[in-house]
Amino acid sequence: TDPVNMSGFSPELIDYLEGKISFEEFERRREERKTREKKVRRC
């Protein structure tokens, strides 16, 4: 499972909400995480 903090948000969302990354960066990280998860499920 992906690393989620106690509030249930994903790390890239936290970074975005805290202003550490742009929305574009948030989207890119989220897509990367989705593709990683798909690969894991296939095994």
N, C-alpha and C positions, 0 to 999 in steps of 0.2 A: 504493500500500500504506500501511497505517497506521504511524505512528511507533512503532517498538518498540526498546527498548534492547537491549543485548547479551545479556541473560538471556532475551529473548524474551517478556517481559511487556508488556502494553499500559500506557500512561501512567496510565490511571485505576486500574489494579490496583496499580501502584507506590504511588500516592497513598494508596490504601486500606490497603495493607500497612504503610505508614509512619505510618498514623494521621492523615493529613492530611484525609481525607474519611470520611464515614460510609458504611456499606454501601449505604444508600438512594441516596446521591449516586453511588457507584460504579456501581450498577445503571443509574441514569438516564443517566450518561455513556456506558456501554457500549451501551445501547439507541440513544442518539443516534448513536453511531459506526456501529452496524449500519445504521441508516436512511440515513446519509450514504453508506456504501459501496454500498448497493443502488442509490441514485440514480446513482452514478458508473458502476456496471456497465451500467446501461441505455443509457447514451449510446453 
